[in-house]
Amino acid sequence: MYRLLFAFNKYLTNSLAICLIIFICNPASSGNNNELTLSESNNKDTRSLHIELLLEGLFDEATGQLRQAHDFGKDGPIPAFSDGIADIITISLHKTADYSEYKWGEKVVFETTANLSQTGQAVLEIPDVSNGYELNETYWLSVNHRNHLETVYQEPLDFGQPGPYFADFKRGNQTENPAVANNQAYKGSIQENDETVHLWAIYAGDLNGDGYINLTDRSLLLSKLFLGLRGYIPEDIDGDGIVSILDRTLLNKNILKQVKSKNPETESVK
C-alpha cells in the first residue's frame, strides 16, 4: 500500500537520479491520440526536461501509480488518452528577477503542455528561443493541471548549462532519519503518515485555477454533481469520468487543510 505525503522544506538540496530508461511523451493533443513510447537517453548534451510527479486525484495507493483520466461515452467511462497516459499537464518557465517589477504570471518565458504517464513521468524538449527570449538562464519551473494546484519546483533550474534537466516532485530527499524525507516542491504544506515509502503528489481541488482550494471550488463541484454531469471535466477530480461524492470528499479534505499554491511572488510579499 502506498501513501501520499505532502511536505516541504525551505532549503533543500537537489538530489536527482538519472535513469537510462525514460518515458518519452509526444506533445499533448486533444482526443485519444497521445502515444507513449520508450527510449534510452544516452545523449548528455540535450535540451530535454524530465519531470516526475504525481497527481493526488489520480493516485492509486495499491500500485503507487496514476490511474488514467476518463471521459464518458455512450457505453460508460472510457480512457481519455491512449494506454499509459494518465493526463495532460502544463509546464511553465518563469523569470527569476525581482517580483516587484514583474508579476508571477507575467514572468513566463516558455509554456507548453505534455503527456503525463501513469508512472508519473513527462519529457519535453526545451527550445533555444521562446517568445523572443533566449532560454539560457536560470528559471523557476511550475506545473499546472486542470484541477490541481499549481506547483513550483524547489529551486530554479539552470538552462544555461547543457542538459538533460531533471525535476523530481514525487520522491523526497532522504534525511538522517530513514523514515523521514523532504519533498522537492517549493514551500508546499506538510502531511505525513507512518508508511516507509515516501511519495508526494500535487494537491487536488483547484477547479478554477486561482491558486486556492476553497468554497468557490466546492460550489463549482456541487453544481456539476447536482446536474449529474459526466465526462473529462475539471470537477471530476478522481478521473473516473463521473462527478460524484468521491470527488466532493477529496475536495472537502483539502478545503479543510486551507492549502494554496505557493510561488516566489506570493511568498515574497509576506
PyRosetta script that sets phi, psi and omega in degrees:
from pyrosetta import init, pose_from_sequence

init()
pose = pose_from_sequence("MYRLLFAFNKYLTNSLAICLIIFICNPASSGNNNELTLSESNNKDTRSLHIELLLEGLFDEATGQLRQAHDFGKDGPIPAFSDGIADIITISLHKTADYSEYKWGEKVVFETTANLSQTGQAVLEIPDVSNGYELNETYWLSVNHRNHLETVYQEPLDFGQPGPYFADFKRGNQTENPAVANNQAYKGSIQENDETVHLWAIYAGDLNGDGYINLTDRSLLLSKLFLGLRGYIPEDIDGDGIVSILDRTLLNKNILKQVKSKNPETESVK")
pose.set_psi(1, 127.8)
pose.set_omega(1, 177.5)
pose.set_phi(2, -100.9)
pose.set_psi(2, 142.7)
pose.set_omega(2, 175.7)
pose.set_phi(3, -122.6)
pose.set_psi(3, 145.7)
pose.set_omega(3, 178.6)
pose.set_phi(4, -87.7)
pose.set_psi(4, 145.3)
pose.set_omega(4, 175.0)
pose.set_phi(5, -123.2)
pose.set_psi(5, 137.4)
pose.set_omega(5, 175.0)
pose.set_phi(6, -117.0)
pose.set_psi(6, 118.2)
pose.set_omega(6, -172.7)
pose.set_phi(7, -152.1)
pose.set_psi(7, 166.7)
pose.set_omega(7, 172.7)
pose.set_phi(8, -152.9)
pose.set_psi(8, 163.5)
pose.set_omega(8, 170.8)
pose.set_phi(9, -142.8)
pose.set_psi(9, 134.2)
pose.set_omega(9, -173.7)
pose.set_phi(10, -62.6)
pose.set_psi(10, -39.7)
pose.set_omega(10, -179.3)
pose.set_phi(11, -121.7)
pose.set_psi(11, 113.0)
pose.set_omega(11, -175.8)
pose.set_phi(12, -127.9)
pose.set_psi(12, 154.5)
pose.set_omega(12, 174.5)
pose.set_phi(13, -100.9)
pose.set_psi(13, 153.2)
pose.set_omega(13, -176.7)
pose.set_phi(14, -94.5)
pose.set_psi(14, 111.0)
pose.set_omega(14, 180.0)
pose.set_phi(15, -125.8)
pose.set_psi(15, 97.9)
pose.set_omega(15, -174.0)
pose.set_phi(16, -122.8)
pose.set_psi(16, 139.0)
pose.set_omega(16, 179.5)
pose.set_phi(17, -97.6)
pose.set_psi(17, 139.7)
pose.set_omega(17, 176.5)
pose.set_phi(18, -97.2)
pose.set_psi(18, 122.2)
pose.set_omega(18, 179.8)
pose.set_phi(19, -97.2)
pose.set_psi(19, 140.4)
pose.set_omega(19, 178.5)
pose.set_phi(20, -70.2)
pose.set_psi(20, -35.2)
pose.set_omega(20, 178.1)
pose.set_phi(21, -100.5)
pose.set_psi(21, 123.2)
pose.set_omega(21, -177.3)
pose.set_phi(22, -131.1)
pose.set_psi(22, 162.5)
pose.set_omega(22, 174.9)
pose.set_phi(23, -94.4)
pose.set_psi(23, 130.0)
pose.set_omega(23, 175.4)
pose.set_phi(24, -107.8)
pose.set_psi(24, 123.2)
pose.set_omega(24, -177.5)
pose.set_phi(25, -109.0)
pose.set_psi(25, 130.2)
pose.set_omega(25, 175.3)
pose.set_phi(26, -65.6)
pose.set_psi(26, 157.1)
pose.set_omega(26, 177.8)
pose.set_phi(27, -53.1)
pose.set_psi(27, 138.5)
pose.set_omega(27, -175.8)
pose.set_phi(28, -67.2)
pose.set_psi(28, 145.8)
pose.set_omega(28, 176.8)
pose.set_phi(29, -146.4)
pose.set_psi(29, 168.9)
pose.set_omega(29, -177.8)
pose.set_phi(30, -76.9)
pose.set_psi(30, 162.0)
pose.set_omega(30, 178.7)
pose.set_phi(31, 80.7)
pose.set_psi(31, -153.9)
pose.set_omega(31, -175.5)
pose.set_phi(32, -110.9)
pose.set_psi(32, 38.5)
pose.set_omega(32, -174.9)
pose.set_phi(33, -104.3)
pose.set_psi(33, 13.7)
pose.set_omega(33, -179.4)
pose.set_phi(34, -85.6)
pose.set_psi(34, 116.4)
pose.set_omega(34, -177.5)
pose.set_phi(35, -109.1)
pose.set_psi(35, 146.0)
pose.set_omega(35, 178.9)
pose.set_phi(36, -112.9)
pose.set_psi(36, 128.5)
pose.set_omega(36, 177.9)
pose.set_phi(37, -126.1)
pose.set_psi(37, 162.9)
pose.set_omega(37, 178.3)
pose.set_phi(38, -109.3)
pose.set_psi(38, 143.6)
pose.set_omega(38, 179.3)
pose.set_phi(39, -151.2)
pose.set_psi(39, 160.1)
pose.set_omega(39, 175.2)
pose.set_phi(40, -102.0)
pose.set_psi(40, 133.6)
pose.set_omega(40, -179.5)
pose.set_phi(41, -97.8)
pose.set_psi(41, 94.7)
pose.set_omega(41, -179.1)
pose.set_phi(42, -106.1)
pose.set_psi(42, -12.4)
pose.set_omega(42, -177.7)
pose.set_phi(43, -86.9)
pose.set_psi(43, 111.8)
pose.set_omega(43, -177.0)
pose.set_phi(44, -77.4)
pose.set_psi(44, -22.3)
pose.set_omega(44, -178.7)
pose.set_phi(45, -103.7)
pose.set_psi(45, 77.7)
pose.set_omega(45, -176.4)
pose.set_phi(46, -136.2)
pose.set_psi(46, 161.8)
pose.set_omega(46, 179.2)
pose.set_phi(47, -102.6)
pose.set_psi(47, 22.6)
pose.set_omega(47, -178.5)
pose.set_phi(48, -79.4)
pose.set_psi(48, 138.7)
pose.set_omega(48, 177.0)
pose.set_phi(49, -111.5)
pose.set_psi(49, 123.0)
pose.set_omega(49, -177.3)
pose.set_phi(50, -109.0)
pose.set_psi(50, 118.9)
pose.set_omega(50, -177.8)
pose.set_phi(51, -117.4)
pose.set_psi(51, 137.0)
pose.set_omega(51, 173.5)
pose.set_phi(52, -124.6)
pose.set_psi(52, 125.8)
pose.set_omega(52, 179.0)
pose.set_phi(53, -159.4)
pose.set_psi(53, 162.1)
pose.set_omega(53, 177.4)
pose.set_phi(54, -122.3)
pose.set_psi(54, 147.9)
pose.set_omega(54, 175.2)
pose.set_phi(55, -105.1)
pose.set_psi(55, 124.4)
pose.set_omega(55, -175.9)
pose.set_phi(56, -56.3)
pose.set_psi(56, -42.2)
pose.set_omega(56, -176.1)
pose.set_phi(57, -64.7)
pose.set_psi(57, -29.1)
pose.set_omega(57, -177.4)
pose.set_phi(58, -102.0)
pose.set_psi(58, -0.9)
pose.set_omega(58, -173.6)
pose.set_phi(59, -71.5)
pose.set_psi(59, 132.0)
pose.set_omega(59, 178.5)
pose.set_phi(60, -106.1)
pose.set_psi(60, 110.1)
pose.set_omega(60, -177.0)
pose.set_phi(61, -63.9)
pose.set_psi(61, -27.7)
pose.set_omega(61, -177.4)
pose.set_phi(62, -70.7)
pose.set_psi(62, -35.3)
pose.set_omega(62, -175.9)
pose.set_phi(63, -106.6)
pose.set_psi(63, -18.2)
pose.set_omega(63, -175.0)
pose.set_phi(64, 74.6)
pose.set_psi(64, 14.4)
pose.set_omega(64, -179.9)
pose.set_phi(65, -122.7)
pose.set_psi(65, -175.1)
pose.set_omega(65, -178.9)
pose.set_phi(66, -100.1)
pose.set_psi(66, 139.6)
pose.set_omega(66, 169.4)
pose.set_phi(67, -75.9)
pose.set_psi(67, 158.9)
pose.set_omega(67, 174.2)
pose.set_phi(68, -77.1)
pose.set_psi(68, 137.9)
pose.set_omega(68, 170.5)
pose.set_phi(69, -68.1)
pose.set_psi(69, 143.5)
pose.set_omega(69, -175.8)
pose.set_phi(70, -117.2)
pose.set_psi(70, 151.1)
pose.set_omega(70, 166.4)
pose.set_phi(71, -102.0)
pose.set_psi(71, -174.0)
pose.set_omega(71, 178.8)
pose.set_phi(72, -131.9)
pose.set_psi(72, 117.5)
pose.set_omega(72, 179.9)
pose.set_phi(73, -103.1)
pose.set_psi(73, -171.3)
pose.set_omega(73, -177.1)
pose.set_phi(74, -65.9)
pose.set_psi(74, -24.1)
pose.set_omega(74, -179.5)
pose.set_phi(75, -104.3)
pose.set_psi(75, 7.7)
pose.set_omega(75, 179.4)
pose.set_phi(76, 121.5)
pose.set_psi(76, -166.3)
pose.set_omega(76, -178.7)
pose.set_phi(77, -62.5)
pose.set_psi(77, 139.3)
pose.set_omega(77, 176.6)
pose.set_phi(78, -135.6)
pose.set_psi(78, 146.8)
pose.set_omega(78, 178.2)
pose.set_phi(79, -57.4)
pose.set_psi(79, 137.0)
pose.set_omega(79, 179.9)
pose.set_phi(80, -77.5)
pose.set_psi(80, -16.8)
pose.set_omega(80, -175.7)
pose.set_phi(81, -137.2)
pose.set_psi(81, 172.7)
pose.set_omega(81, -180.0)
pose.set_phi(82, -67.1)
pose.set_psi(82, 166.9)
pose.set_omega(82, 179.7)
pose.set_phi(83, -52.8)
pose.set_psi(83, 134.7)
pose.set_omega(83, 176.5)
pose.set_phi(84, 91.7)
pose.set_psi(84, -15.4)
pose.set_omega(84, 179.9)
pose.set_phi(85, -97.3)
pose.set_psi(85, 124.2)
pose.set_omega(85, 179.2)
pose.set_phi(86, -84.6)
pose.set_psi(86, -49.3)
pose.set_omega(86, -177.0)
pose.set_phi(87, -170.0)
pose.set_psi(87, -174.1)
pose.set_omega(87, 179.3)
pose.set_phi(88, -111.2)
pose.set_psi(88, 139.6)
pose.set_omega(88, 174.6)
pose.set_phi(89, -122.7)
pose.set_psi(89, 160.0)
pose.set_omega(89, 176.0)
pose.set_phi(90, -112.4)
pose.set_psi(90, 128.6)
pose.set_omega(90, -178.5)
pose.set_phi(91, -111.8)
pose.set_psi(91, 132.8)
pose.set_omega(91, -179.7)
pose.set_phi(92, -130.1)
pose.set_psi(92, 145.8)
pose.set_omega(92, 171.7)
pose.set_phi(93, -111.1)
pose.set_psi(93, 132.3)
pose.set_omega(93, -175.5)
pose.set_phi(94, -120.1)
pose.set_psi(94, 145.2)
pose.set_omega(94, 174.6)
pose.set_phi(95, -60.6)
pose.set_psi(95, 152.4)
pose.set_omega(95, 178.4)
pose.set_phi(96, -104.8)
pose.set_psi(96, 16.5)
pose.set_omega(96, -177.0)
pose.set_phi(97, -74.9)
pose.set_psi(97, -178.0)
pose.set_omega(97, -176.9)
pose.set_phi(98, -59.8)
pose.set_psi(98, 129.2)
pose.set_omega(98, -177.4)
pose.set_phi(99, -82.5)
pose.set_psi(99, -4.1)
pose.set_omega(99, 171.0)
pose.set_phi(100, -77.3)
pose.set_psi(100, -16.5)
pose.set_omega(100, -178.7)
pose.set_phi(101, -96.1)
pose.set_psi(101, -38.0)
pose.set_omega(101, -178.2)
pose.set_phi(102, -128.7)
pose.set_psi(102, 141.3)
pose.set_omega(102, 171.2)
pose.set_phi(103, -77.6)
pose.set_psi(103, 158.3)
pose.set_omega(103, -178.1)
pose.set_phi(104, -54.6)
pose.set_psi(104, -48.3)
pose.set_omega(104, -178.5)
pose.set_phi(105, -67.1)
pose.set_psi(105, -24.4)
pose.set_omega(105, 179.9)
pose.set_phi(106, -84.0)
pose.set_psi(106, -7.2)
pose.set_omega(106, -174.1)
pose.set_phi(107, -96.5)
pose.set_psi(107, 7.5)
pose.set_omega(107, -179.2)
pose.set_phi(108, -73.5)
pose.set_psi(108, 122.9)
pose.set_omega(108, 178.2)
pose.set_phi(109, -105.6)
pose.set_psi(109, -15.6)
pose.set_omega(109, 179.1)
pose.set_phi(110, -156.3)
pose.set_psi(110, 136.8)
pose.set_omega(110, 178.3)
pose.set_phi(111, -149.6)
pose.set_psi(111, 137.9)
pose.set_omega(111, 179.3)
pose.set_phi(112, -157.1)
pose.set_psi(112, 165.6)
pose.set_omega(112, 174.4)
pose.set_phi(113, -103.3)
pose.set_psi(113, 157.4)
pose.set_omega(113, 179.2)
pose.set_phi(114, -150.0)
pose.set_psi(114, 151.0)
pose.set_omega(114, 174.7)
pose.set_phi(115, -74.6)
pose.set_psi(115, 137.2)
pose.set_omega(115, 175.3)
pose.set_phi(116, -107.2)
pose.set_psi(116, 119.7)
pose.set_omega(116, -177.9)
pose.set_phi(117, -73.7)
pose.set_psi(117, 165.8)
pose.set_omega(117, 178.8)
pose.set_phi(118, -67.9)
pose.set_psi(118, -17.5)
pose.set_omega(118, 173.9)
pose.set_phi(119, -87.3)
pose.set_psi(119, 2.3)
pose.set_omega(119, 176.4)
pose.set_phi(120, 82.0)
pose.set_psi(120, 36.6)
pose.set_omega(120, -178.8)
pose.set_phi(121, -124.0)
pose.set_psi(121, 141.7)
pose.set_omega(121, 173.9)
pose.set_phi(122, -140.7)
pose.set_psi(122, 138.8)
pose.set_omega(122, -179.9)
pose.set_phi(123, -131.0)
pose.set_psi(123, 134.4)
pose.set_omega(123, 178.0)
pose.set_phi(124, -146.0)
pose.set_psi(124, 160.5)
pose.set_omega(124, 177.9)
pose.set_phi(125, -97.5)
pose.set_psi(125, 132.6)
pose.set_omega(125, 176.8)
pose.set_phi(126, -93.0)
pose.set_psi(126, 120.6)
pose.set_omega(126, -179.1)
pose.set_phi(127, -70.9)
pose.set_psi(127, 163.8)
pose.set_omega(127, 176.5)
pose.set_phi(128, -72.9)
pose.set_psi(128, -33.0)
pose.set_omega(128, -178.0)
pose.set_phi(129, -133.5)
pose.set_psi(129, 138.1)
pose.set_omega(129, 177.3)
pose.set_phi(130, -148.4)
pose.set_psi(130, 130.3)
pose.set_omega(130, 178.8)
pose.set_phi(131, 52.5)
pose.set_psi(131, 35.2)
pose.set_omega(131, 179.3)
pose.set_phi(132, 83.1)
pose.set_psi(132, -1.8)
pose.set_omega(132, -179.8)
pose.set_phi(133, -102.1)
pose.set_psi(133, 134.5)
pose.set_omega(133, 169.1)
pose.set_phi(134, -80.3)
pose.set_psi(134, 118.7)
pose.set_omega(134, -174.7)
pose.set_phi(135, -84.9)
pose.set_psi(135, 70.8)
pose.set_omega(135, -177.2)
pose.set_phi(136, -129.4)
pose.set_psi(136, 26.9)
pose.set_omega(136, -179.9)
pose.set_phi(137, -123.4)
pose.set_psi(137, -166.8)
pose.set_omega(137, 178.3)
pose.set_phi(138, -97.3)
pose.set_psi(138, 129.9)
pose.set_omega(138, -176.0)
pose.set_phi(139, -134.1)
pose.set_psi(139, 149.6)
pose.set_omega(139, 169.6)
pose.set_phi(140, -75.4)
pose.set_psi(140, 141.7)
pose.set_omega(140, 177.5)
pose.set_phi(141, -109.2)
pose.set_psi(141, 126.7)
pose.set_omega(141, 176.0)
pose.set_phi(142, -125.2)
pose.set_psi(142, 151.5)
pose.set_omega(142, 179.3)
pose.set_phi(143, -123.0)
pose.set_psi(143, 131.0)
pose.set_omega(143, 176.4)
pose.set_phi(144, -119.0)
pose.set_psi(144, 153.2)
pose.set_omega(144, 176.4)
pose.set_phi(145, -143.4)
pose.set_psi(145, 157.7)
pose.set_omega(145, -172.6)
pose.set_phi(146, -60.8)
pose.set_psi(146, -25.1)
pose.set_omega(146, 177.8)
pose.set_phi(147, -142.3)
pose.set_psi(147, 24.6)
pose.set_omega(147, 175.8)
pose.set_phi(148, -123.1)
pose.set_psi(148, 159.1)
pose.set_omega(148, -179.9)
pose.set_phi(149, -66.2)
pose.set_psi(149, 140.8)
pose.set_omega(149, 169.8)
pose.set_phi(150, -59.2)
pose.set_psi(150, 133.3)
pose.set_omega(150, -178.2)
pose.set_phi(151, -129.3)
pose.set_psi(151, 133.9)
pose.set_omega(151, -176.6)
pose.set_phi(152, -107.4)
pose.set_psi(152, 141.8)
pose.set_omega(152, 179.3)
pose.set_phi(153, -67.5)
pose.set_psi(153, 155.5)
pose.set_omega(153, -170.4)
pose.set_phi(154, -58.8)
pose.set_psi(154, -29.3)
pose.set_omega(154, -177.2)
pose.set_phi(155, -151.5)
pose.set_psi(155, 157.1)
pose.set_omega(155, 179.3)
pose.set_phi(156, -63.1)
pose.set_psi(156, 150.8)
pose.set_omega(156, 176.0)
pose.set_phi(157, -102.3)
pose.set_psi(157, 140.1)
pose.set_omega(157, -176.7)
pose.set_phi(158, -94.5)
pose.set_psi(158, 103.2)
pose.set_omega(158, 178.5)
pose.set_phi(159, -90.7)
pose.set_psi(159, 7.8)
pose.set_omega(159, 171.2)
pose.set_phi(160, -82.8)
pose.set_psi(160, -12.8)
pose.set_omega(160, 178.1)
pose.set_phi(161, -97.1)
pose.set_psi(161, 155.3)
pose.set_omega(161, 177.1)
pose.set_phi(162, -61.2)
pose.set_psi(162, 145.1)
pose.set_omega(162, 177.7)
pose.set_phi(163, -85.1)
pose.set_psi(163, -171.6)
pose.set_omega(163, 5.0)
pose.set_phi(164, -75.1)
pose.set_psi(164, 166.6)
pose.set_omega(164, -178.4)
pose.set_phi(165, -116.4)
pose.set_psi(165, 148.3)
pose.set_omega(165, -173.6)
pose.set_phi(166, -133.7)
pose.set_psi(166, 138.7)
pose.set_omega(166, 174.2)
pose.set_phi(167, -140.2)
pose.set_psi(167, 109.3)
pose.set_omega(167, -177.1)
pose.set_phi(168, -108.2)
pose.set_psi(168, 103.0)
pose.set_omega(168, 179.3)
pose.set_phi(169, -85.4)
pose.set_psi(169, -19.7)
pose.set_omega(169, -167.4)
pose.set_phi(170, -94.8)
pose.set_psi(170, -16.3)
pose.set_omega(170, 178.8)
pose.set_phi(171, -112.1)
pose.set_psi(171, 145.4)
pose.set_omega(171, -179.2)
pose.set_phi(172, -95.6)
pose.set_psi(172, 157.6)
pose.set_omega(172, 169.4)
pose.set_phi(173, -75.8)
pose.set_psi(173, 124.6)
pose.set_omega(173, -179.2)
pose.set_phi(174, -69.6)
pose.set_psi(174, 143.5)
pose.set_omega(174, 177.9)
pose.set_phi(175, -104.0)
pose.set_psi(175, -173.1)
pose.set_omega(175, 179.0)
pose.set_phi(176, -63.5)
pose.set_psi(176, -28.4)
pose.set_omega(176, 176.3)
pose.set_phi(177, -89.6)
pose.set_psi(177, 115.9)
pose.set_omega(177, -177.1)
pose.set_phi(178, -59.8)
pose.set_psi(178, -21.7)
pose.set_omega(178, -178.0)
pose.set_phi(179, -86.5)
pose.set_psi(179, -1.7)
pose.set_omega(179, -176.6)
pose.set_phi(180, -125.5)
pose.set_psi(180, 138.1)
pose.set_omega(180, 176.0)
pose.set_phi(181, -142.6)
pose.set_psi(181, 145.9)
pose.set_omega(181, 177.5)
pose.set_phi(182, -93.1)
pose.set_psi(182, 137.4)
pose.set_omega(182, 179.6)
pose.set_phi(183, -80.6)
pose.set_psi(183, 174.8)
pose.set_omega(183, -171.7)
pose.set_phi(184, -119.9)
pose.set_psi(184, 30.7)
pose.set_omega(184, 173.2)
pose.set_phi(185, -101.5)
pose.set_psi(185, 158.3)
pose.set_omega(185, -176.8)
pose.set_phi(186, -74.9)
pose.set_psi(186, 110.7)
pose.set_omega(186, 172.5)
pose.set_phi(187, 45.4)
pose.set_psi(187, 44.9)
pose.set_omega(187, 177.4)
pose.set_phi(188, -76.3)
pose.set_psi(188, 174.0)
pose.set_omega(188, 175.8)
pose.set_phi(189, -87.1)
pose.set_psi(189, 174.7)
pose.set_omega(189, -170.1)
pose.set_phi(190, -119.4)
pose.set_psi(190, 137.2)
pose.set_omega(190, 170.7)
pose.set_phi(191, -150.0)
pose.set_psi(191, 120.7)
pose.set_omega(191, -174.6)
pose.set_phi(192, -130.8)
pose.set_psi(192, 146.5)
pose.set_omega(192, 175.3)
pose.set_phi(193, -124.9)
pose.set_psi(193, -167.8)
pose.set_omega(193, -172.9)
pose.set_phi(194, -91.8)
pose.set_psi(194, 3.3)
pose.set_omega(194, -177.9)
pose.set_phi(195, -71.2)
pose.set_psi(195, 150.4)
pose.set_omega(195, 179.8)
pose.set_phi(196, -86.5)
pose.set_psi(196, -16.5)
pose.set_omega(196, 177.2)
pose.set_phi(197, -92.5)
pose.set_psi(197, 115.3)
pose.set_omega(197, -175.1)
pose.set_phi(198, -100.0)
pose.set_psi(198, 112.4)
pose.set_omega(198, 175.4)
pose.set_phi(199, -131.1)
pose.set_psi(199, 139.9)
pose.set_omega(199, 178.9)
pose.set_phi(200, -115.5)
pose.set_psi(200, 151.6)
pose.set_omega(200, 178.7)
pose.set_phi(201, -139.1)
pose.set_psi(201, 156.0)
pose.set_omega(201, 176.1)
pose.set_phi(202, -69.2)
pose.set_psi(202, 136.9)
pose.set_omega(202, -179.2)
pose.set_phi(203, -63.4)
pose.set_psi(203, 137.5)
pose.set_omega(203, 179.0)
pose.set_phi(204, -95.9)
pose.set_psi(204, 146.4)
pose.set_omega(204, 171.0)
pose.set_phi(205, 126.3)
pose.set_psi(205, -4.1)
pose.set_omega(205, 177.5)
pose.set_phi(206, -84.1)
pose.set_psi(206, 83.5)
pose.set_omega(206, -171.1)
pose.set_phi(207, -75.7)
pose.set_psi(207, -29.3)
pose.set_omega(207, -179.2)
pose.set_phi(208, -101.1)
pose.set_psi(208, 2.0)
pose.set_omega(208, 174.3)
pose.set_phi(209, 68.9)
pose.set_psi(209, 27.0)
pose.set_omega(209, -179.2)
pose.set_phi(210, -93.8)
pose.set_psi(210, 3.8)
pose.set_omega(210, 177.7)
pose.set_phi(211, 90.0)
pose.set_psi(211, 4.4)
pose.set_omega(211, 179.7)
pose.set_phi(212, -130.6)
pose.set_psi(212, 149.1)
pose.set_omega(212, 170.1)
pose.set_phi(213, -110.9)
pose.set_psi(213, 105.6)
pose.set_omega(213, -170.0)
pose.set_phi(214, -148.5)
pose.set_psi(214, -166.0)
pose.set_omega(214, -175.5)
pose.set_phi(215, -66.6)
pose.set_psi(215, -23.6)
pose.set_omega(215, 175.5)
pose.set_phi(216, -63.0)
pose.set_psi(216, -44.2)
pose.set_omega(216, 177.0)
pose.set_phi(217, -64.3)
pose.set_psi(217, -37.6)
pose.set_omega(217, 179.5)
pose.set_phi(218, -63.5)
pose.set_psi(218, -40.8)
pose.set_omega(218, 179.2)
pose.set_phi(219, -62.7)
pose.set_psi(219, -40.8)
pose.set_omega(219, 178.3)
pose.set_phi(220, -61.8)
pose.set_psi(220, -44.2)
pose.set_omega(220, -178.8)
pose.set_phi(221, -67.0)
pose.set_psi(221, -43.7)
pose.set_omega(221, -177.2)
pose.set_phi(222, -64.4)
pose.set_psi(222, -34.2)
pose.set_omega(222, 178.7)
pose.set_phi(223, -65.3)
pose.set_psi(223, -39.8)
pose.set_omega(223, 178.3)
pose.set_phi(224, -72.9)
pose.set_psi(224, -34.4)
pose.set_omega(224, 177.9)
pose.set_phi(225, -65.2)
pose.set_psi(225, -41.8)
pose.set_omega(225, 179.5)
pose.set_phi(226, -63.4)
pose.set_psi(226, -36.7)
pose.set_omega(226, -179.5)
pose.set_phi(227, -81.0)
pose.set_psi(227, -9.4)
pose.set_omega(227, -179.4)
pose.set_phi(228, 68.4)
pose.set_psi(228, 33.7)
pose.set_omega(228, -176.6)
pose.set_phi(229, -72.3)
pose.set_psi(229, 150.0)
pose.set_omega(229, -179.9)
pose.set_phi(230, -135.6)
pose.set_psi(230, 163.8)
pose.set_omega(230, 176.0)
pose.set_phi(231, 121.3)
pose.set_psi(231, -173.5)
pose.set_omega(231, -179.8)
pose.set_phi(232, -85.3)
pose.set_psi(232, 81.6)
pose.set_omega(232, -177.2)
pose.set_phi(233, -130.1)
pose.set_psi(233, 155.5)
pose.set_omega(233, -176.0)
pose.set_phi(234, -57.5)
pose.set_psi(234, -31.9)
pose.set_omega(234, -177.0)
pose.set_phi(235, -69.6)
pose.set_psi(235, -16.2)
pose.set_omega(235, 175.4)
pose.set_phi(236, -84.8)
pose.set_psi(236, 83.4)
pose.set_omega(236, -171.3)
pose.set_phi(237, -69.6)
pose.set_psi(237, -37.9)
pose.set_omega(237, -176.2)
pose.set_phi(238, -87.6)
pose.set_psi(238, 0.2)
pose.set_omega(238, 171.0)
pose.set_phi(239, 74.1)
pose.set_psi(239, 19.5)
pose.set_omega(239, -179.3)
pose.set_phi(240, -89.7)
pose.set_psi(240, 3.1)
pose.set_omega(240, 178.2)
pose.set_phi(241, 87.9)
pose.set_psi(241, 1.1)
pose.set_omega(241, -176.7)
pose.set_phi(242, -134.4)
pose.set_psi(242, 132.3)
pose.set_omega(242, 173.0)
pose.set_phi(243, -82.2)
pose.set_psi(243, 116.5)
pose.set_omega(243, -172.0)
pose.set_phi(244, -139.3)
pose.set_psi(244, -179.0)
pose.set_omega(244, 178.6)
pose.set_phi(245, -66.8)
pose.set_psi(245, -19.7)
pose.set_omega(245, 176.0)
pose.set_phi(246, -65.0)
pose.set_psi(246, -40.0)
pose.set_omega(246, 176.4)
pose.set_phi(247, -66.5)
pose.set_psi(247, -41.1)
pose.set_omega(247, 179.5)
pose.set_phi(248, -63.1)
pose.set_psi(248, -41.1)
pose.set_omega(248, -179.9)
pose.set_phi(249, -62.2)
pose.set_psi(249, -44.9)
pose.set_omega(249, 179.3)
pose.set_phi(250, -64.3)
pose.set_psi(250, -41.7)
pose.set_omega(250, 179.0)
pose.set_phi(251, -64.5)
pose.set_psi(251, -45.9)
pose.set_omega(251, -179.3)
pose.set_phi(252, -59.8)
pose.set_psi(252, -37.3)
pose.set_omega(252, 179.5)
pose.set_phi(253, -60.0)
pose.set_psi(253, -43.5)
pose.set_omega(253, -178.1)
pose.set_phi(254, -79.0)
pose.set_psi(254, -25.2)
pose.set_omega(254, 172.8)
pose.set_phi(255, -63.5)
pose.set_psi(255, -42.5)
pose.set_omega(255, 179.7)
pose.set_phi(256, -63.6)
pose.set_psi(256, -29.6)
pose.set_omega(256, 178.7)
pose.set_phi(257, -77.5)
pose.set_psi(257, -13.8)
pose.set_omega(257, -179.6)
pose.set_phi(258, 55.1)
pose.set_psi(258, 42.6)
pose.set_omega(258, -179.2)
pose.set_phi(259, -79.7)
pose.set_psi(259, 151.4)
pose.set_omega(259, 177.9)
pose.set_phi(260, -148.0)
pose.set_psi(260, 161.2)
pose.set_omega(260, 177.9)
pose.set_phi(261, -72.0)
pose.set_psi(261, 142.2)
pose.set_omega(261, -179.8)
pose.set_phi(262, -126.0)
pose.set_psi(262, 130.4)
pose.set_omega(262, 176.3)
pose.set_phi(263, -140.6)
pose.set_psi(263, 170.4)
pose.set_omega(263, -175.5)
pose.set_phi(264, -57.8)
pose.set_psi(264, -28.3)
pose.set_omega(264, 178.8)
pose.set_phi(265, -72.4)
pose.set_psi(265, -50.9)
pose.set_omega(265, -176.6)
pose.set_phi(266, -65.2)
pose.set_psi(266, -32.6)
pose.set_omega(266, -179.4)
pose.set_phi(267, -78.8)
pose.set_psi(267, -24.1)
pose.set_omega(267, -177.2)
pose.set_phi(268, -78.0)
pose.set_psi(268, -16.3)
pose.set_omega(268, -177.2)
pose.set_phi(269, -94.0)
pose.set_psi(269, 2.8)
pose.set_omega(269, 180.0)
pose.set_phi(270, -70.5)
pose.dump_pdb("model.pdb")
